[in-house]
Amino acid sequence: MLLLYGTIIAYESRKITVPVLNDSKNVGLSIYNIVVFSAIGIPVTIVIQNDVNAAFAIESALIIVNTTATMLLVFVPKFVLLKQGEVQISVALQGQSGMSGLGSTATATQNVDRNVIQILRKELKEAKDREENLQKENDQLKKKPEEKF
């Protein structure tokens, strides 16, 4: 029942564009591994159920391998993104004027997404452009002689 629910959740979350949150492929692979290991493990343990020690060893090995594979499939891509994010955070912070020292203090624990940095840079540029346009308009209004109504 939980595998079916996990499959539904993975299918619904497949179109998430934020890389940190998009786990649908990895969750799908994990579910696939669980199904394959169960399809192999259940018949094998039924066949050798008379030998308790061998059945216990095979069940334990399948559980450990399956759990480890699932954890690796889910968490290794996150650590890879985190490591890439650390490099890009320090590069992004060093690129800003007057903030060259901040790049060395940025750590992976901040977990800032590249897309968020790009969006913030775009918004900052738009705000600077608006400020510049307002400043020009203000200068033009100051130059204009006062009109009497």
Beta strands, then each sheet from edge to edge (+ up, - down):
end
